[in-house]
Amino acid sequence: MGTILCQGLLRAGWAPEDIVMAARREDGARRAHELTGVTTVLDPAGAAQERQVVVIAVKPADIHDLLGQIRGKVLPGQTVLSLAAGVPVAMLEGALGNVAVVRAMPNTPAAVDQAMTAYCGGRLADDAALKLAAEVLAAVGETMLLDEDLLDAVTAVSGTGPAYVYLLAESLIEAAIREGLPHHAAAKLVEQTLKGAGMLLAEEHRTPFELRAQVTSPGGTTAAAMHVLMEGSFRALIEDAVRAAAQRSRELGSQAVAREVQE
Ligand SMILES: NC(=O)c1ccc[n+]([C@@H]2O[C@H](COP(=O)([O-])OP(=O)(O)OC[C@H]3O[C@@H](n4cnc5c(N)ncnc54)[C@H](OP(=O)(O)O)[C@@H]3O)[C@@H](O)[C@H]2O)c1
C-alpha cells in the first residue's frame, strides 16, 4: 500500500525528491525503488525526519516495532498518517507524543487512482493536519472524513471490498466457462460488465436497487438468477462476511495495542 500510494503521489505531480520511503529489508528497498524511483532507505526514523507527513503503511503486527524505531524522532509539527488496519489513533498518539495523527483506510484501487479512503483525526490533528492528510490520500482517489469508531466497518466494506468483487468475478468467469464460453471471452465479458456496472452505479445517482430493477423483467432471465441468489442466502452471506472482517479488524487492533502496552 505504501508503494501504491507513492506511485499515486508521483502521478499526481509530486517530485521524487519530495518523498523518501523506508523498507525493512534490502530486497524490499530495492523493489520499492525500482517501482517508484524514489530514494528508499532501511531507516524509518531517517526517512521521517523533517517530512511534513509521515505515512505508516506496515501490517498491524509490525506496528509496535516500527513505533519503537520512530519514537522521539517524529516531532510536533509533523503529521503521522497511519494506514494500519485496526490500529487506534490513541495508541499512535501514546507512542509518538505530541504529534498530529490521522488514521486512514484506503483500498487497492488506489493503484489506478480510484481508491475509496475513509480517515479520521486524533486529538492533535487540526484542520491543517487533516487537510494535509486528505491531500496525500486524494492523490489516489476519493476521501471521506468519518468518526474513528466507524473505521473497522470501513475496513470491512471498502478496505476488503475489492476482494468481494474479485470473488464475484472469479465465480462468474467459472460459471461462464461451464456454460461453454471460451476462457478469454468469459474473462472479458465479466471484466467489462463489472467495470460498466460500477461506472453506472457511481455516475447515474440511482440506487443499486433501482439499477437492478431496470434489468429485471417479470418472469425474465435476471429474475430467475436473482431468485436463486436470494434463495441461497446471498445477502445473509455478505452480511456475515462483512461482520467477520470488521471483527477481525478490531482483533488486529486490540492485539497491536496489547503488544504496545506489554513491552
Ligand atoms: N492491502 C490492502 O488492500 C490494504 C488496504 C488498506 C489498508 N491496508 C493497510 O496497509 C498496511 C500495509 O498493508 P500492505 O498490504 O501494503 O502490507 P505489506 O505488503 O506487507 O507491506 C508492508 C511493508 O512494510 C514493511 N515493513 C514492516 N515493518 C517495517 C519497518 N519497521 N520498517 C520499514 N518497513 C517495514 C514490510 O516489509 P517486509 O517485506 O519485510 O515484510 C512490507 O514491505 C496494513 O496495515 C494494512 O492493514 C492495506
The ligand as a Tripos MOL2 file, in Angstrom:
@<TRIPOS>MOLECULE
LIG
   48    52     1     0     0
SMALL
NO_CHARGES

@<TRIPOS>ATOM
      1 N1         -3.5820   -4.2480    1.0690 N.am      1 LIG1
      2 C1         -4.7360   -3.6090    1.2120 C.2       1 LIG1
      3 O1         -5.7130   -3.8170    0.4970 O.2       1 LIG1
      4 C2         -4.8630   -2.5510    2.2640 C.ar      1 LIG1
      5 C3         -5.8990   -1.6540    2.1830 C.ar      1 LIG1
      6 C4         -5.9830   -0.6710    3.1440 C.ar      1 LIG1
      7 C5         -5.0740   -0.6200    4.1830 C.ar      1 LIG1
      8 N2         -4.1070   -1.5380    4.2550 N.ar      1 LIG1
      9 C6         -3.2010   -1.4730    5.3950 C.3       1 LIG1
     10 O2         -1.9490   -1.0060    4.9440 O.3       1 LIG1
     11 C7         -0.9320   -1.6190    5.7340 C.3       1 LIG1
     12 C8          0.0700   -2.2580    4.8010 C.3       1 LIG1
     13 O3         -0.5850   -3.2790    4.0740 O.3       1 LIG1
     14 P1          0.1070   -3.9470    2.8240 P.3       1 LIG1
     15 O4         -0.8950   -4.8560    2.2280 O.co2     1 LIG1
     16 O5          0.7420   -2.8940    1.9790 O.co2     1 LIG1
     17 O6          1.2470   -4.7890    3.5910 O.3       1 LIG1
     18 P2          2.6470   -5.3090    3.0150 P.3       1 LIG1
     19 O7          2.5330   -5.6180    1.5750 O.co2     1 LIG1
     20 O8          3.1080   -6.3730    3.9800 O.co2     1 LIG1
     21 O9          3.5810   -4.0340    3.1490 O.3       1 LIG1
     22 C9          4.0960   -3.6120    4.3560 C.3       1 LIG1
     23 C10         5.5750   -3.3420    4.1590 C.3       1 LIG1
     24 O10         6.0940   -2.7340    5.3310 O.3       1 LIG1
     25 C11         7.3790   -3.2920    5.5580 C.3       1 LIG1
     26 N3          7.7510   -3.1000    6.9630 N.ar      1 LIG1
     27 C12         7.3240   -3.7790    8.0370 C.ar      1 LIG1
     28 N4          7.9060   -3.3080    9.1520 N.ar      1 LIG1
     29 C13         8.7240   -2.2920    8.7590 C.ar      1 LIG1
     30 C14         9.6090   -1.4170    9.4390 C.ar      1 LIG1
     31 N5          9.7570   -1.4770   10.7570 N.pl3     1 LIG1
     32 N6         10.2890   -0.5200    8.7200 N.ar      1 LIG1
     33 C15        10.1580   -0.4470    7.3850 C.ar      1 LIG1
     34 N7          9.3290   -1.2520    6.6730 N.ar      1 LIG1
     35 C16         8.6290   -2.1590    7.3500 C.ar      1 LIG1
     36 C17         7.2220   -4.7330    5.1740 C.3       1 LIG1
     37 O11         8.4700   -5.3200    4.9820 O.3       1 LIG1
     38 P3          8.6450   -6.9100    4.7610 P.3       1 LIG1
     39 O12         8.5550   -7.0640    3.2730 O.co2     1 LIG1
     40 O13         9.9640   -7.1790    5.3280 O.co2     1 LIG1
     41 O14         7.5260   -7.5850    5.4890 O.co2     1 LIG1
     42 C18         6.3910   -4.6150    3.9020 C.3       1 LIG1
     43 O15         7.2070   -4.3960    2.7930 O.3       1 LIG1
     44 C19        -1.5930   -2.6610    6.6420 C.3       1 LIG1
     45 O16        -1.6840   -2.1940    7.9590 O.3       1 LIG1
     46 C20        -2.9600   -2.8290    6.0390 C.3       1 LIG1
     47 O17        -3.9020   -3.0680    7.0410 O.3       1 LIG1
     48 C21        -3.9580   -2.4860    3.3080 C.ar      1 LIG1
@<TRIPOS>BOND
     1     1     2 1
     2     2     3 2
     3     2     4 1
     4     4     5 ar
     5     4    48 ar
     6     5     6 ar
     7     6     7 ar
     8     7     8 ar
     9     8     9 1
    10     8    48 ar
    11     9    10 1
    12     9    46 1
    13    10    11 1
    14    11    12 1
    15    11    44 1
    16    12    13 1
    17    13    14 1
    18    14    15 2
    19    14    16 1
    20    14    17 1
    21    17    18 1
    22    18    19 2
    23    18    20 1
    24    18    21 1
    25    21    22 1
    26    22    23 1
    27    23    24 1
    28    23    42 1
    29    24    25 1
    30    25    26 1
    31    25    36 1
    32    26    27 ar
    33    26    35 ar
    34    27    28 ar
    35    28    29 ar
    36    29    30 ar
    37    29    35 ar
    38    30    31 1
    39    30    32 ar
    40    32    33 ar
    41    33    34 ar
    42    34    35 ar
    43    36    37 1
    44    36    42 1
    45    37    38 1
    46    38    39 2
    47    38    40 1
    48    38    41 1
    49    42    43 1
    50    44    45 1
    51    44    46 1
    52    46    47 1
@<TRIPOS>SUBSTRUCTURE
     1 LIG1         1 GROUP 0 **** ****
